[in-house]
Every structure is written in C-alpha cells, then in structure tokens.
C-alpha cells in the first residue's frame, strides 16, 4: 500500500481561477487564487497570462508555492490570467498533462483550464484523430482544446458554444485569449464555478472554482456561473450567452460533504454550517450513549464533529493531531513507513484517548484502508471503544464526473454491508448519515444535487460501454514518459 493512499482515500479533482484586471499584477492575483484552491489538486499547477499580444504560460509538477516564485511572477506581465491546480482523473500525473493548455485556431491563440471529466472524450478524440488532428497529451481537457481550435466558427465564443453541444460530462472551464477571459460550465453545473468583482474597479473581475479564492484576492462574490452558460469578460464589460439549455442543476453533493473548503459557499449555502448540521443529523440518527469524547478525523471531519458534539452533548475534543506539513512527495517511503502510513499524517493524543470510549467523526469511507488504520491507532493509544460516525451515506457507486473512484470494485460499501464494514475497520460501532438526513442538513431539495455515488442515479446517462480509466490514453506514450 502506497503512502499517498493512507493520506486520503477520496481524491480531489482540480481547481481553476481567472482574473481580468488591466493595471493589476494579474499573475500575482492568480497565484493567490490557485493557492487558495490547492486542496483541489496537489500534483501540478500552472498560470497563463496575456498582455494583449501574446500568451505566456508557466506550469510545472508540484505544489503552487514550489512552482511560483517572485522572479517567475514578475516576468508574467499582462491584464488577464488563468490558473489551474490539478489532481489527475483522466491522464497520468506527468508534465505533458499539466494545465493551462495552449490552443491555436483561426481566431487566434488561447489557453484553457478545466475541472471535471468528459464521458465521451474517447469517442470525440478518435473522431478527430481520424480527421488528422494530433494530440500531445493524455487528458480529456485536450479534447476541449482541439474542438475549439478546429472549429470553423467565426468567433471563439461561437466555437465554445459549438463545443459545449458536443461534449458530455462535467466541465467548469476557463479560456484566456489575448483580449478576453471566458468561463463556461456544463448544463448540469456538476462542478462549481463562481464570478466575483475586484473591489474598487468597475471592470475588474475574477472567476473561481470556489468562493474562498474570490475572498482571498479581495473580491466580492457576484453570482455563480449558470449551468450551460458562457460568461465573456472583456474591455466592454461582461456578456453572457446561454449556450446549452440547463438540463437539471445537479452539483456534486461531495462538494458539500468534503471537496469544497468550509469557508466557501455554494447555492448561497455556507459549507461549514452545512457540515455542522450534518453532524446534528448524524447524532440524531446514530447516538453514542456513554461516550466520553467526540473528535474529528482532521481536518475534513471537523465541522460535522462539532455538530455531533453539540447535538449529543458529548464533550468535543482532540483525539488526533494532524501533521499539516505532509504533502504529496516524490520520495517513496520504505516498507516500515508504509506500514505506519497513518502515523505519518496523524498522531494520537494518548491523554485524551486512554481508557475512554471515543466517537470519531469523518466525512466518508471510500476504500476503508485509512479508516481501518486510524481505528487501530486509536486503540493502540488506549481507547477502550472506538465508535465511527460518517457524515455521509455509504459511497457505493463510481463517479464519472471528476472524482477518482471509477472502479466500483475498490469501493468498500459496494462489496460489504455496514456491519461487515464495521468489522473490517475494527470499530465498536459504525453509523452513516442517511441521504435524507444529508439533504435536510444542507437545506435544499435532493434534485439540486448529483448523488450518483450514493444512490446510483446519474444526472447524465452513462453509456454502458463507458469505463472511465485514468490511463485510457496512455498507451501511445508508454515508452516516452512514465506516470509519477
């Protein structure tokens, strides 16, 4: 078992950020924007900037702070910028797949950053290759780039609208041209995308995957980019096109459970408050009478653990300390460290655990590896009973829209019932929040979400032959570059 599997079983997707601000240091604004979105992807990052004459891109493997320094940012002068942080869901984690990606069409050069997954990428790619279109990466985002670049439409906006009618799946996309910043979103709005206004300037705007990034750069939230909408920002101001009719608003419910930062807002709902109420509902559905302490599996379980403690009146405390300096590393741990993988990330507070009946709250169990190791660690530290509470329903079905869980055989809840999972992870009891309780905690109708990973009901029809494989396009490059 590799170390990174202990770090987090449920992998994020990507984060995008764009800024239109003549006279500002837009590369620096974009840096702080994607730094705020680092939680959405830690494998690679990049920023593209235009000065109205040419597009300059700087991108590398690694974390945002390791890639960008003063010299690099100072050299990226312009009035428009887009940035991207990546976790690979289609295409391996190698330099050729890092975004933003550059495209060239008859309307000019452009750069593109994409969050999501396309379910018909293989079909579209094969059709274009048959027409002689060449691909240089192995991710589905290049399919969007090539469709726009090879369009015969008179303007890039028309090319994007044409492309949106061809691609299916999840996409929140930013496009930078020499004169414009363009944002567009799939007709279900599966991945978040929001628009903000930079303070003190009439025509300075930002677009970001999450409102936390809008807040970080000192902008005011205006609204979400609507599903199926194209937003064009230029010297003329903002223009909107409803390029594709809204199918059904169906944002990924795991944005509320785990992905988005707790200081973000989606559907005008506070993520922190929604998660705290999930803890309230969880305590009602699965009480733990006689427990001495409630604590989160940090940091993602924290708001729900606070809510659980409030509703149950069991004291809230700390059971484990998280090492925030552990990130993705290219230095492979030895076998001893693999076996102690959780302890590289979490340290038990023995004085709060010894002789205690404890409740550990987490947001999900995906494969069960991390939870099992954590429960063992708590018992080794002296906890007499470990009661695990999960602030979401069992994760039973694969995601085809930007989460790296497409192989259903890897999902523990798809293979075992709750009691069997409890036995597998070694907990004294295990309780999942019901889907009804989850939706009640958020305060919106179930039809507002994609809950397919929980109930198997996909908002977009998934063709029977579609089997999302991160490495689906890798074979052509297998002798040239290996995944990291």
C-alpha positions, 0 to 999 in steps of 0.5 A: 500500500502506497503512502499517498493512499493512507493520506486520503482515500477520496481524491480531489479533482482540480481547481481553476481561477481567472482574473481580468484586471488591466493595471493589476499584477494579474499573475500575482492575483492568480497565484493567490487564487490557485493557492487558495484552491490547492486542496483541489489538486496537489500534483501540478499547477500552472498560470497563463497570462496575456498582455494583449499580444501574446500568451505566456504560460508557466506550469510545472509538477508540484505544489503552487508555492514550489512552482511560483516564485517572485522572479517567475511572477514578475516576468508574467506581465499582462491584464488577464490570467488563468490558473489551474491546480490539478489532481489527475482523473483522466491522464497520468500525473506527468508534465505533458498533462499539466494545465493551462493548455495552449490552443491555436485556431483561426481566431487566434491563440488561447489557453484553457483550464478545466475541472471535471471529466468528459464521458465521451472524450474517447469517442470525440478524440478518435473522431478527430484523430481520424480527421488528422488532428494530433494530440500531445497529451493524455487528458480529456481537457485536450479534447476541449482544446482541439474542438475549439481550435478546429472549429470553423466558427467565426468567433471563439465564443461561437466555437465554445458554444459549438463545443459545449453541444458536443461534449458530455460530462462535467466541465467548469472551464476557463479560456484566456485569449489575448483580449478576453477571459471566458468561463463556461460550465456544463448544463448540469453545473456538476462542478462549481464555478463562481464570478466575483468583482475586484473591489474598487474597479468597475471592470475588474473581475475574477472567476473561481472554482470556489468562493474562498479564492474570490475572498482571498484576492479581495473580491466580492462574490457576484453570482455563480456561473449558470449551468450551460452558460458562457460568461465573456469578460472583456474591455466592454464589460461582461456578456453572457450567452446561454449556450446549452439549455440547463438540463437539471442543476445537479452539483456534486453533493461531495462538494458539500460533504468534503471537496469544497473548503468550509469557508466557501459557499455554494447555492448561497449555502455556507459549507461549514454550517452545512457540515455542522448540521450534518453532524446534528443529523448524524447524532440524531440518527446514530447516538453514542450513549456513554461516550466520553469524547467526540473528535474529528478525523482532521481536518475534513471531519471537523465541522460535522464533529462539532455538530455531533458534539453539540447535538449529543452533548458529548464533550468535543475534543482532540483525539488526533493531531494532524501533521499539516506539513505532509504533502504529496512527495516524490520520495517513496517511503520504505516498507516500515513507513508504509506500514505506519502510513497513518502515523505519518499524517496523524498522531494520537493524543494518548491523554485524551484517548486512554481508557475512554470510549471515543466517537470519531467523526469523518466525512466518508469511507471510500476504500476503508484502508485509512479508516481501518488504520486510524481505528487501530491507532486509536486503540493502540493509544488506549481507547477502550471503544472506538465508535465511527460516525460518517457524515455521509451515506455509504459511497457505493457507486463510481463517479464519472464526473471528476472524482477518482473512484471509477472502479466500483470494485475498490469501493468498500460499501459496494462489496460489504454491508455496514456491519461487515464494514464495521468489522473490517475497520475494527470499530465498536460501532459504525453509523452513516448519515442517511441521504435524507438526513444529508439533504435536510442538513444542507437545506435544499431539495435532493434534485439540486444535487448529483448523488450518483455515488450514493444512490446510483442515479446519474444526472447524465446517462452513462453509456454502458460501454463507458469505463472511465480509466485514468490511463485510457490514453496512455498507451501511445506514450508508454515508452516516452514518459512514465506516470509519477 
